[in-house]
Amino acid sequence: MIPTQTLSRFIHSKRRLYPDSTGELSDLLVSISLGVKYISQMVATAGFKGLHGYTGKTNSHGEETRQLDEEADEVLVELLGSSQHFGLLVSEERDSVIETQAAQGEGKYVLAFDPLDGSSNIGSSIPTGTIFCIFRKKELSRPASHDDFRQPGSEIVAAGYSVYGAKTSFVYSTGSGVHGFTLDPSLGEFVLTDENIRIPTRGLIYSVNEGNTSYWSDGVKDFVGQLKSPDAASGAPYSGRYVGSLVADFDRTLRKGGIFLYPTDTKRPKGRLRLLYECMPLAFIAEQAGGLALNGPDNILALVPEDIHERSAFIVGSEHEVRWYKRVVHGLK
């Protein structure tokens, strides 16, 4: 039986709701989904192709890169750079902004992405993924520039992520809800499986790397302690679940509720995750699904990146738990 909605059909059906649309954003999302299919296949066959190892190079953050990081990056840069719709690209794996064929032309958008989040887990059957967000250029009449990435997350026009695990999923939003698709390998197509995803208003799971406990502030220690202490009124103790792959931890939080935390600490006073292409797109997804996302005291989507590889704390999840965090750790409502 033919599935009712493939990703491309769904995207183009949404486009028809906007008669003045040029279709460029729809084309871009379909192109990204094609890149995700390529990367999914690469991840699934990495062991056979010897792509588990390191390249001997370091990325812009001083981290050793794996062969699969580079392969995933090249796939997305090749596919998206030739689309003529993007002016500039930013990748976790590149020190500087990538100019595309449309850099001096008519491209309306700029894109930031993490081509293979969680790649350190490759070889251990832990899910990995891809994260992206798209901004419209501040001025369409001029070529794209670095300044087009200096926009608050509230200006994102589309964001999404994929998870490569027991299934390959593609979750995205253009500001009108969050929609999830699953790759049907028999068809080679993403099929709609979760329309209008809503994060529960509260959950019973917390996700944090407790190996960093000794580096946390007293407020963070107090909050996590409250989550772990029996309290019938709050639903505690919560169950602890931490994969160590951001997309996997986020996807579970989105679907089951609760809270994911990567706070600042004495080792990482600015936080560890990248604001532009990790925190902001996932915060956009979370808020579209009814959740909240903070860098600590402030809303992630209100922040403006000063640097393309700027780091940030990231607290995201159900409204109940995120507001609870804000009260305990920062004394704010």
Buried (B, 14 or more C-beta within 10 A) or exposed (E): EEEEBBBBBBBBEBBEEEEEEEEBBBBBBBBBBBBBBBBBBBBEEBEEEEBBEEBEEEBBEEBEBBBBBBBBBBBBBEBBBEBBBBBBBBBBBBEEBBBBEBBEEEBBBBBBBBBBBBBBBBBEEBBBBBBBBBBBBBEEEEBBBEEBBBBBBBBBBBBBBBBBBEEBBBBBBBEEBBBBBBBBEEEEBBBBBBEEBBBBEBBBBBBBBEEBEEBBBEBBEEBBEBBBEEEEEBBBBBEEBBBBBBBBBBBBBBBBBBBBBBBBBEEBEEBBBBBBBBBBBBBBBBBBBBBBBBBBEBBBBEBEBEEBBBBBBBBBBBBBBBBBBBEBBBEEE
